Every structure is written in C-alpha cells, then in structure tokens.
Amino acid sequence: LNAYRITMTLRLVNSASSIIFLVSGNGKSGVLRQALSDPKAGYPAQLVRPHTGEVRWFIDKDAASALVR
C-alpha cells in the first residue's frame, strides 16, 4: 500500500491555535472517562495542552455514556 503519513509531535500539536478531539462510540466511553478524570491515566491526549490555543471535544452520546450518571 502506497500511503503518505505525516507525523505531528506533541510540541507541534500544542503550538496549534485550535485542537479538536472527536470521540465516537460506546467502546470509547470508559477510556474517555478515565482520560478526563484521572490525571495519572497516562493517555497521550492528556499531554495536549496548547500554549495559546483552545481544545474542543466533540463527543457523541455513546462515548459520553460513562460521563453522566
């Protein structure tokens, strides 16, 4: 398979003016809950902290199911 890839380092991502996470599906609900509530969970998304930009999360109902009680 001839495919081109672009690698973005955490430094580059954190330099962005806008960062978007798209989370979909019930299978992501537990991981999403951990990533947002446990600072020591160790997910790469937890290292995304833009210097001057903003982070937006787009989460569907299934992925958010573990966030609400």
CORVEN-V725810 format. One record per residue. N is the residue number from 1. PSI is psi in degrees with one decimal (999 if undefined). OMEGA is omega in degrees with one decimal (999 if undefined). Layout:
# CORVEN-V725810
N_PSI_OMEGA / N_PSI_OMEGA
This chain:
# CORVEN-V725810
1_122.8_175.4 / 2_107.1_-178.6 / 3_143.7_175.8 / 4_140.0_-179.9 / 5_148.3_174.3 / 6_126.3_177.7 / 7_127.5_177.0 / 8_123.1_179.1 / 9_162.4_177.4 / 10_-35.4_177.7 / 11_-43.4_178.5 / 12_-45.5_180.0 / 13_-45.4_-179.0 / 14_-10.8_175.6 / 15_-7.4_-177.7 / 16_152.5_178.0 / 17_-18.2_179.1 / 18_127.9_179.7 / 19_132.1_-177.3 / 20_131.5_170.7 / 21_132.5_176.5 / 22_117.0_-175.8 / 23_124.6_-174.5 / 24_137.1_172.1 / 25_146.9_-179.1 / 26_-31.3_-179.9 / 27_-15.6_180.0 / 28_-6.7_-171.7 / 29_-45.6_-179.8 / 30_-42.1_178.9 / 31_-42.8_179.0 / 32_-45.3_178.6 / 33_-46.6_179.3 / 34_-46.6_-176.9 / 35_-35.6_-178.0 / 36_-19.3_-174.3 / 37_-20.5_-176.6 / 38_100.7_-177.0 / 39_-20.1_-178.3 / 40_12.1_-177.1 / 41_-28.2_174.7 / 42_21.5_177.8 / 43_139.3_179.3 / 44_-33.4_180.0 / 45_-25.7_179.8 / 46_-14.7_178.7 / 47_-4.0_179.6 / 48_108.4_179.4 / 49_89.8_-175.0 / 50_144.2_-178.7 / 51_-45.4_-178.4 / 52_-3.8_-176.5 / 53_-166.6_-179.1 / 54_154.0_177.5 / 55_132.4_176.3 / 56_138.5_178.5 / 57_127.1_173.4 / 58_111.7_-171.2 / 59_128.0_178.1 / 60_171.1_-175.1 / 61_-41.1_-179.3 / 62_-45.4_179.6 / 63_-30.4_-179.2 / 64_-2.7_-172.9 / 65_-29.5_179.5 / 66_-4.8_-178.9 / 67_-25.8_-178.0 / 68_147.2_-179.4 / 69_999_999
